[in-house]
Each structure stands twice: as C-alpha cells, then as structure tokens.
C-alpha cells in the first residue's frame, strides 16, 4: 500500500475515534482555538481524537507493508 499525504492532507481526513462524533471534534477544535492553545498542543489533542493519526492508519493497514511519502510545504 502506498500513501501520499501532502501539507494539510491529514487535516482533511476526518475519522473520529469510536464514541466521538464529528460535531464533538468540531467543538473541541473551536474550544482549542478560543483558548489560545499552540498548534503543537492542538495537534496533540487532535491526535487522540482521531482514528487514523498518530500511527493508527498504519496499524489499521497491518499486515500490509505501507510506504508513506510525505511532502511538507
């Protein structure tokens, strides 16, 4: 399996963890923005609310071999 994620690509793939709705993820994001949280802090929270971020996508693909090509802007 090959995956290409360019800058901002993962932000467009919404996959909440079980038990968290899309609306709840949106509200958490609004709350984080209003709180003045840094982007690193926001990404840490987002990772925990996502079914694919933080290596979870690769785990879901197992046992397939995954080649990820990352392009940063």
Protein Blocks (a to p, Z undefined) as FASTA:
>chain_A
ZZdddehklmmmccddehiafklmmmmmmmmmmnopafklmmmmmmmmpckgghlmmmmm
pccdcddddddZZ
